[in-house]
């Protein structure tokens, strides 16, 4: 892979490769854009196919965080960390402490927290070496589990999708496929249950399926490979990204796609246009899943963290999506392009403001 060419294509600022032989750490930190503020993004741990795949994922996720921060109205830039390792077998105290030292070395240019393959306890360990970790458990002085507000914001976003598609934001009676019932998906099922939606779930992790069936006995379970073919109103991806790809896009039998997964579209331009042509309403991922970012941004602000303030801002995900859909309709463009337009306008506006020298 031509790394500088790949970075230049999407405008990334920095890429750090972090290696610690004793702990086995192979870490990557990608910083995309810091116009709005220091980089903020989770730390993913995944057993990638090769190093190029890990780097590409870090770069793509970092760009997504830039747009997520801009859309959410917070003053942070976009960044992401990944640890190239198996989260089931390779976790250790030394590995996360080593990663923490590398994060600390950036002196606030990047802050991180949980993501796919990592849990809050990992960042309690990382926090021994750096101050730049967020959303720690409340008993450690943090704001707590971000999956709660992420699921809440995703639920609000799905209601906005229903409003756009059906003229009412009630989800009662709608058939919803929830792909992935881990940290966020499980909680989303709770919200959908309260709305009296008809819920179908799938997950490659049998433990997650057993848990969701125990807590919500009414849900139907489908094989993960068959989930794309299920006739439904809403398909909600809440696990890994790129679920809308060349192999799956003709299989979707839904009217809305929206969920907490990042980078849902494997090819943003191509697949976004195909969904529009098919009449499938797509909720841009970085808008609908921005609840966790909103919480961490509130926690790292100068004021003391306020759960009430964070959830009130997460309520705004509904209005953000309504605006995205309006822009898409009026400009006859895919919804992701409309969301990008909103985010880029905010970044450019702040950039122009910060060219004003305020004096010393």
C-alpha positions, 0 to 999 in steps of 0.5 A: 500500500502507498501510505502517503497516497492513501492519506492524501486521497482523504486529507489525513494529517498524521498516521502513527505506527506503535510497536512494543515487542514485549507486550506484542502491541501493534497499534495504529493511530490515525488523525484525519482533521483537527480544524475543529479541535483535537482528535477524538475517537475510539480504540478498536481491537481486531484480528485483521487479515493483514497490516494494510487492512488494519491501516485502511480501517484506521484511516477510514474510521478517523475520517468518519470521526471528523464528520461525526464531530462536525455533524454533532456540533462538538469542537473535536477533530477526527481520529481513531486508534486500532490495535492489530490483535485478537481481542479474545486471546491477546489482551494484557495489562502490558499491551494496554499500558504500552498503548497508553504511553503512545497516546500520552506521547501525543500530549492531547492531540488525540483522546480515545475510549472503547470501540469494537473489541475493547471494553471499559476495563481495558481503558482503566488499565490504559488510563494508568499511563495517559490522561487522554482516555474518556468514558471510563466507568463512573466509579473511576470518575468517568461518564460511564457506558457510552453504549447507553447513549449511542443506543438512545441516539440510534433509536431517536434516529430511527424514529426520524427515519420513520417520520421521513418515510411514513409520515409518523415517527412511531415504530409500533408494528414496524418490522426491524432487523437488528444486526448485532446485539452486543453493547449497543444493539442489545440496548437498542432492542430494549428501546424498540421493545418499548415502541412495540416494534416487531424485532428480528435479531442476528449475531455471530456471537452466540452469547449475545444471542442467548442474552438477548433472548433471555432479556427479550423472549419475544424477539425472533432470531435469524441466521446472520447470513440470511438477515439481509434477505428478511422482508422488513421495514428497517434493517439496523446494522449495529456491529462491524461496517461495510455491510452494504456492499456489492454482495449484499446490496441487491439482497436488502428487502427493507425500506430504511437502513440505519444503525450504530455501526460505523462505515455501513457503506463499503463504497460511500458514493456507489452504494449510497446512490444505489440505495437512493435508486432503490428507494431505500432511505439511508441514515448516514452512520456518523449522524445516527450513531453520534451519541457516544461521541456526544457523551465523551465530548461533554465529559472532556469539556471544561464543564463538569460532565452532565448526563442530562445535558448529553442526553438532551444533545443526543435528542438532537440526532432526530432533528439532524437527520430530519435536516439531512433528509430535507437537504437530500430531497431539495438537492436531489442527492443521496442522504450521505452526500447531504450529511457530508455537505452539512459537516463540511460547511461547519468545518469550513466555517470554523476554519475561516473563523479561526483565521481571525487573530484574537490578539495576545 
